[in-house]
Amino acid sequence: YSPPSRFVKTFMLKAQSQAMDGVVDDGISIATGLINTVHIVKGAVPDETPDPSKPEFTQWATIRVVGEGKRDFMWRSYDNMQWKRLDLTSMDLANPEAKFESILVFDGTHGIMDVAMQAM
């Protein structure tokens, strides 16, 4: 799980991916798959830190979509793997007086949706 080995793995897998150029949903699926291959779970890396209560793991992941009128920033956390999206084109970023609220990366949920009612 060294950073260089994770980089090389991602580079090689991306080079072999079958994403269709210009298809955003396809790119998001490929990016998600690549990110999943280098995700570090708690306990997977031998703990060499003085504080074992702070293990090395992937705390969050991000995807940025830019182009074709899109400027999206997406993120997910270790506990909640559901992607959240922030559409930057809908925000008045050029206005110095604009006010924005902070958004939690770690929302305390796992993002699991019960779909039992849809199955009935």
PyMOL commands that set and color helices and strands:
alter all, ss='L'
color gray80, all
select helices_A, chain A and resi 3-16+24-37+88-90+116-119
alter helices_A, ss='H'
color red, helices_A
select strands_A, chain A and resi 60-67+70-77+84-87
alter strands_A, ss='S'
color yellow, strands_A
deselect
rebuild
show_as cartoon
